[in-house]
Amino acid sequence: QVQLVESGGGLVQPGDSLRLSCAASGGTSGSFAMGWFRQVPGEEREFVAAIRWRSGHTYYSDSVKGRFTISRDKATNTGYLQMNSLKPEDTGVYYCAADPSIILSSLFDARRYGYWGQGTQVIVSS
């Protein structure tokens, strides 16, 4: 089993930055990967970014590419999402997700992740 605990959300102004953290327990071996998704009321969960744990390869949605950076610390089994130049449309509940065995094409699909964090609220408003 994998357990995920995330933190780092908050209220910021447009142009500010936040860093979200996702601490994993239960193992990160094999083809383990971690992703970040966000959701607003009445909408489906939207892919934000993902990382393959072993290689460090990263993937981003077009809406955040160049502004957000996903990374991981193998020593602590912790993933991070650094969010810069935040916009009001970045507002939402952010969830980290993980799976011990997932293929490339499934990294962008929330339904293919087996484990989820509890969510953390991000509000970008002036």
C-alpha atoms as a printed R data frame, in Angstrom:
    type eleno elety resid chain resno       x      y       z
1   ATOM     1    CA   GLN     A     1   0.000  0.000   0.000
2   ATOM     2    CA   VAL     A     2   0.988  3.610  -0.636
3   ATOM     3    CA   GLN     A     3  -0.038  6.507   1.574
4   ATOM     4    CA   LEU     A     4   0.198 10.132   0.419
5   ATOM     5    CA   VAL     A     5   0.117 13.236   2.601
6   ATOM     6    CA   GLU     A     6   0.189 16.619   0.878
7   ATOM     7    CA   SER     A     7   0.603 20.173   2.117
8   ATOM     8    CA   GLY     A     8   1.550 23.692   1.048
9   ATOM     9    CA   GLY     A     9  -1.644 25.269  -0.268
10  ATOM    10    CA   GLY     A    10  -2.807 28.750   0.607
11  ATOM    11    CA   LEU     A    11  -4.118 32.125  -0.521
12  ATOM    12    CA   VAL     A    12  -1.826 34.207  -2.739
13  ATOM    13    CA   GLN     A    13  -2.008 37.103  -5.184
14  ATOM    14    CA   PRO     A    14  -1.503 36.816  -8.952
15  ATOM    15    CA   GLY     A    15   2.190 36.561  -9.773
16  ATOM    16    CA   ASP     A    16   3.098 34.955  -6.445
17  ATOM    17    CA   SER     A    17   4.520 31.475  -5.862
18  ATOM    18    CA   LEU     A    18   3.645 28.387  -3.836
19  ATOM    19    CA   ARG     A    19   5.320 25.034  -3.321
20  ATOM    20    CA   LEU     A    20   3.206 21.950  -2.697
21  ATOM    21    CA   SER     A    21   4.637 18.827  -1.070
22  ATOM    22    CA   CYS     A    22   3.524 15.206  -1.243
23  ATOM    23    CA   ALA     A    23   5.106 12.720   1.155
24  ATOM    24    CA   ALA     A    24   4.806  9.072   0.144
25  ATOM    25    CA   SER     A    25   5.131  5.978   2.295
26  ATOM    26    CA   GLY     A    26   4.899  2.316   1.362
27  ATOM    27    CA   GLY     A    27   7.590  2.152  -1.320
28  ATOM    28    CA   THR     A    28   8.542  3.837  -4.597
29  ATOM    29    CA   SER     A    29  10.120  0.911  -6.454
30  ATOM    30    CA   GLY     A    30   9.553 -0.346  -9.981
31  ATOM    31    CA   SER     A    31   7.875  2.063 -12.402
32  ATOM    32    CA   PHE     A    32   6.533  4.310  -9.647
33  ATOM    33    CA   ALA     A    33   5.234  7.690 -10.733
34  ATOM    34    CA   MET     A    34   3.642 10.693  -9.071
35  ATOM    35    CA   GLY     A    35   1.239 13.189 -10.589
36  ATOM    36    CA   TRP     A    36  -0.545 16.382  -9.633
37  ATOM    37    CA   PHE     A    37  -4.153 17.141 -10.553
38  ATOM    38    CA   ARG     A    38  -6.439 20.060  -9.737
39  ATOM    39    CA   GLN     A    39 -10.186 20.409  -9.512
40  ATOM    40    CA   VAL     A    40 -12.709 23.236  -9.279
41  ATOM    41    CA   PRO     A    41 -16.380 22.817  -8.267
42  ATOM    42    CA   GLY     A    42 -18.458 21.288 -11.034
43  ATOM    43    CA   GLU     A    43 -15.450 20.314 -13.153
44  ATOM    44    CA   GLU     A    44 -13.517 17.126 -13.776
45  ATOM    45    CA   ARG     A    45 -10.056 16.693 -12.313
46  ATOM    46    CA   GLU     A    46  -7.450 18.262 -14.601
47  ATOM    47    CA   PHE     A    47  -3.933 16.971 -15.183
48  ATOM    48    CA   VAL     A    48  -1.196 19.387 -14.102
49  ATOM    49    CA   ALA     A    49   2.151 17.557 -14.019
50  ATOM    50    CA   ALA     A    50   3.727 14.138 -13.487
51  ATOM    51    CA   ILE     A    51   7.147 12.656 -12.824
52  ATOM    52    CA   ARG     A    52   8.658  9.203 -13.190
53  ATOM    53    CA   TRP     A    53  10.382  8.457  -9.911
54  ATOM    54    CA   ARG     A    54  13.405  6.516 -11.088
55  ATOM    55    CA   SER     A    55  14.430  8.576 -14.110
56  ATOM    56    CA   GLY     A    56  13.077 11.985 -13.122
57  ATOM    57    CA   HIS     A    57  11.354 12.513 -16.484
58  ATOM    58    CA   THR     A    58   8.685 15.183 -16.191
59  ATOM    59    CA   TYR     A    59   5.454 15.991 -18.018
60  ATOM    60    CA   TYR     A    60   3.290 19.122 -17.923
61  ATOM    61    CA   SER     A    61  -0.037 20.368 -19.158
62  ATOM    62    CA   ASP     A    62   0.131 23.202 -21.679
63  ATOM    63    CA   SER     A    63  -1.520 25.592 -19.234
64  ATOM    64    CA   VAL     A    64   1.295 25.355 -16.659
65  ATOM    65    CA   LYS     A    65   4.365 24.586 -18.770
66  ATOM    66    CA   GLY     A    66   7.078 27.157 -18.118
67  ATOM    67    CA   ARG     A    67   5.535 28.250 -14.811
68  ATOM    68    CA   PHE     A    68   5.322 25.050 -12.731
69  ATOM    69    CA   THR     A    69   8.101 22.582 -11.922
70  ATOM    70    CA   ILE     A    70   7.576 19.066 -10.597
71  ATOM    71    CA   SER     A    71  10.420 17.326  -8.769
72  ATOM    72    CA   ARG     A    72  11.129 14.560  -6.286
73  ATOM    73    CA   ASP     A    73  13.561 13.792  -3.477
74  ATOM    74    CA   LYS     A    74  14.349 10.082  -3.500
75  ATOM    75    CA   ALA     A    75  15.963 10.207  -0.054
76  ATOM    76    CA   THR     A    76  12.727 11.333   1.620
77  ATOM    77    CA   ASN     A    77  10.162  9.884  -0.818
78  ATOM    78    CA   THR     A    78   8.701 13.345  -1.253
79  ATOM    79    CA   GLY     A    79   7.392 14.979  -4.407
80  ATOM    80    CA   TYR     A    80   7.083 18.717  -4.965
81  ATOM    81    CA   LEU     A    81   5.177 21.054  -7.230
82  ATOM    82    CA   GLN     A    82   6.757 24.504  -7.453
83  ATOM    83    CA   MET     A    83   4.188 26.961  -8.798
84  ATOM    84    CA   ASN     A    84   5.435 30.341 -10.029
85  ATOM    85    CA   SER     A    85   3.682 33.259 -11.733
86  ATOM    86    CA   LEU     A    86   0.348 32.071 -10.406
87  ATOM    87    CA   LYS     A    87  -2.834 33.162 -12.179
88  ATOM    88    CA   PRO     A    88  -6.446 33.284 -10.957
89  ATOM    89    CA   GLU     A    89  -7.259 30.353 -13.250
90  ATOM    90    CA   ASP     A    90  -4.803 28.221 -11.242
91  ATOM    91    CA   THR     A    91  -7.258 28.301  -8.338
92  ATOM    92    CA   GLY     A    92  -8.532 24.914  -7.208
93  ATOM    93    CA   VAL     A    93  -8.013 21.952  -4.936
94  ATOM    94    CA   TYR     A    94  -4.717 20.287  -5.792
95  ATOM    95    CA   TYR     A    95  -4.311 16.538  -5.354
96  ATOM    96    CA   CYS     A    96  -1.184 14.457  -5.579
97  ATOM    97    CA   ALA     A    97  -1.538 10.948  -6.925
98  ATOM    98    CA   ALA     A    98   0.785  7.975  -7.259
99  ATOM    99    CA   ASP     A    99   0.930  4.504  -8.713
100 ATOM   100    CA   PRO     A   100   3.615  1.806  -8.449
101 ATOM   101    CA   SER     A   101   3.095  0.565 -12.005
102 ATOM   102    CA   ILE     A   102   1.853  2.947 -14.657
103 ATOM   103    CA   ILE     A   103   2.629  3.414 -18.351
104 ATOM   104    CA   LEU     A   104   3.424  6.707 -20.061
105 ATOM   105    CA   SER     A   105   0.054  7.145 -21.751
106 ATOM   106    CA   SER     A   106  -1.740  6.737 -18.405
107 ATOM   107    CA   LEU     A   107   0.163  9.486 -16.580
108 ATOM   108    CA   PHE     A   108  -2.339 12.089 -17.776
109 ATOM   109    CA   ASP     A   109  -5.448 10.137 -16.726
110 ATOM   110    CA   ALA     A   110  -6.611 10.506 -13.125
111 ATOM   111    CA   ARG     A   111  -8.530  7.243 -13.341
112 ATOM   112    CA   ARG     A   112  -5.297  5.280 -13.779
113 ATOM   113    CA   TYR     A   113  -3.709  6.289 -10.454
114 ATOM   114    CA   GLY     A   114  -4.226  3.933  -7.545
115 ATOM   115    CA   TYR     A   115  -3.418  6.240  -4.631
116 ATOM   116    CA   TRP     A   116  -4.407  9.814  -3.789
117 ATOM   117    CA   GLY     A   117  -3.595 12.492  -1.261
118 ATOM   118    CA   GLN     A   118  -6.246 14.370   0.675
119 ATOM   119    CA   GLY     A   119  -6.049 17.566  -1.387
120 ATOM   120    CA   THR     A   120  -4.854 21.076  -0.582
121 ATOM   121    CA   GLN     A   121  -6.608 24.325  -1.498
122 ATOM   122    CA   VAL     A   122  -4.892 26.907  -3.701
123 ATOM   123    CA   ILE     A   123  -6.567 30.305  -4.158
124 ATOM   124    CA   VAL     A   124  -5.075 32.964  -6.433
125 ATOM   125    CA   SER     A   125  -6.932 36.236  -6.048
126 ATOM   126    CA   SER     A   126  -6.286 39.967  -5.934
